[in-house]
Amino acid sequence: MSRRSLLGAVLGLWTADALLGPQNAAMAENLPSPGSASGSAGGGVRSDGSAEPHPHDSLRAREDAARLGDGGPDPFVHPRADWKARPPRRPATVLNRAPDRIVLHHTASPNSPDTSLEHAYRLSRDVQRFHMRGRGWDDSGQQLTISRGGYVMEGRNRSLQAILDGRHAVGAQALHHNAHTIGIENEGTYVSEDLPDALRASLVEVCAWLCVRYGLDPSEAIVGHRDLCSTDCPGDRFYSRIPDLRKAVARRTTSLQPFPPDAQEPTDDSPDPSPPFQDDDPDEFRRQGTQFDP
């Protein structure tokens, strides 16, 4: 499936605004924004050694990414090794249960025109550096990140494998709700501007994938950060679009088949593989309007 046909199919489920609002570049902190890059963006490699198509052309998953089943297309999730994540201070806690909410964030960073893969990698590194150095957290707060070019990347360590296993890697992205929510950081500031098409299309696919993986109802599971915490995130325009997103995701999930279990189905009696978690530096969640705001 071509990039144009994929975007058309997904965006047909989510009515797009005819006009985009002005770019909102006002930031509370002058933090470094992800830099531009000049290299070309390529795909991955399949297990048989053949080249994987560019994610913009097909959003196909590699062997280490998550598949949406025979309904396709599949989300192409770049693992942490791809964007050269630094080691976390400690491994994320993985709970033997699924999250019940998908929390949508915006990074509150400039709406960059750079849609390259290298920019997406740089974004992930910048978010991780800010969360670890600026906020003192163990790692990136969010489990997944989507760039304005539509690239999907693993955030907090152990997140991708936990999703594949039907479990939950606890992040630091929604104060007092980290034990039961999974967070998606969407690059940009969406107070008055709408999401770009590539990001919007990937977000629909990723939310549908998560809903099928975890058996969630999009109408209940997909929420904005402000629904759970005192914050302006994910921006007024983005937040106003969440009802349309839920409908688009619900339609998308009807074409997807349930996943076979990748691991033993957890039960309430199953021990968690990691010690009890604690939210990372919860007082930091009260800071508003900063870049990479989870």
Secondary structure, 3 states (H helix, E strand, C coil): CCHHHHHHHHHCCCCCCCCCCCCCCCCCCCCCCCCCCCCCCCCCECCCCCECCCHHHHCCCCCCCCCCCCCCCCCCEECCCCCCCCCCCCCCCEECCCCCEEEEEECCCCCCCCCCHHHHHHHHHHHHHHHHHHCCCCCCCCCEEECCCCCEEECCCCHHHHHHHCCEECCCCCCCCCCCEEEEEECCCCCCCCCCHHHHHHHHHHHHHHHHHHCCCHHHHEEEHHHCCCCCCCCHHHHHCHHHHHHHHHHHHCCCCCCCCCCCCCCCCCCCCCCCCCCCCHHHHHCCCCCCCC
